Amino acid sequence: MLEPSWTPDTWRSKPMEQRVTYPDPTALRSAITELAKLPPLVTSWEVEALKQQLAEASRGERFLLQGGDCSESFDDCQASIIASNLKVLLKMSFVLIYGCRKKIIRVGRFAGQYAKPRSAETETRNGITLPSYRGPLTNRPGFTAEERTPQPAYLLEGYHRSALTINFIRGLVDGGFADLHHPEFWNLDFFHHAAAAADDYRQIIDSIGAAIHFMETVAGRRLDELTRVDFFTSHEGLHLEYEQAQTRQVPRRPDKWYNLCTHFPWIGERTRRLDGAHIEYFRGIANPIGVKIGPSMTPEQLLDLIEILNPHDEPGRLTLIHRFGVKRIAECLPRLIEAVLRAGRHVTWCCDPMHGNTLVTQSGVKTRSFDEILDELNQALDIHQGLGSILGGVHVELTGEDVTECIGGARGLCEADLGRAYSSEVDPRLNYEQALEMAFAIARRMSRGRR
């Protein structure tokens, strides 16, 4: 039961980080009223199912794979792009099943990832200062006053684009899009560039195919479980007006409030102020929630955060998504794990190896090194294992498209390649091959650890 002091709008009395200022408050109220009337995008029983699965991940019984765009674009709400992003996540999950020997929780970082935090309120170019671009839920990336002015109508458009994406994903998954029967047909050209790991990667693919054949031979039939999977959505719960509009009680659980525009909302590094509006909002919803934690987090702050967001120590309720960077993780992560272990609190640990490893090239292009991303993830696995903790998942920014935004990987993308196919409006993402290569690398490591 919630404390009587919480309602879906008590966040309004708290200090607000990343606040969006609209020039027409009346238009904003009208858009929010309309949003609150629209049907939910997800259901409370789906939310509860995910929470149960995340509880299992905290015990090492499942593994969370959360991935997708840094910031979705309304223009990318297209069948081919959605299917491409879903396909790479599904393929990664199948590879991880082999490596982890456990069920994978598939959570897409899409169908609502339309709001982005910014380090500055404004941006200046050639002496002109305008509001920063905050994602399509708020404004537009073009550098004009008209495009950078926040528009309440975009909130409604974000809802409709999310609904279209979720419905299409459900149709694909229910229709057998996740069919695992022919892994040998996957696009695995990068194997030829993977040097010493190539044989291990091929062995994984062969083993997946052999395992499918064995199970179906024993069962005497084609297994439907190999063509249909659970799939959940997530996004950063940044724009609290939007999140509140879809927060409601349901008849089957009248004592709880659910955010029903996504299964798994998370709090970003910039908005996890203990006395802030975002923590206040998130503490009252019944969804499983994530929190990004970086180098500035102290053990004392972390325990305070856990107490506020999960006072009843409910397994699966709280996922801590750590993002330190390859140079800081060994210094920062152990003391946080140790504090949680000493306190005996139930959390699901997840590694985000992307955000702490962003760099800017000499020509001013944001990128990330695949080698550093993989190094941070390997260090996270070592640290958790060494302390008797469990790394329950990985959180990555990726796309199923053939972009060139991160350097490295089996094909050896370099700075000169970035200009070939760089399309992200915010942060660089792993492309199809790099994302799948990461999954193979994790599976290779975990399978060797069992020998």
Secondary structure, 3 states (H helix, E strand, C coil): CCCCCCCCCHHHHCCCCCCCCCCCHHHHHHHHHHHHHCCCCCCHHHHHHHHHHHHHHHCCCEEEEEEECCCCCHHHCCHHHHHHHHHHHHHHHHHHHHHHCCEEEEEECCCCCCCCCCCCCEEEECCEEEECCCCCCCCCCCCCHHHHCCCCHHHHHHHHHHHHHHHHHHHHHHCCCCCCCCHHHCCCHHHHHCHHHHHHHHHHHHHHHHHHHHHHHHHCCCCHHHCCCCCEEEEECCCHHHHHHCEEEECCEEEEEEECCCCEEEECHHHCCCCCHHHHHHCCECCCEEEEECCCCCHHHHHHHHHHHCCCCCCCCEEEEECCCCCCHHHHHHHHHHHHHHHCCCCEEEECCCHHHEEECCCCCEEEEHHHHHHHHHHHHHHHHHHCCCEEEEEEEECCCCCCCCEECCCCECHHHCCCCCCCCCCCCECHHHHHHHHHHHHHHHHHHCC
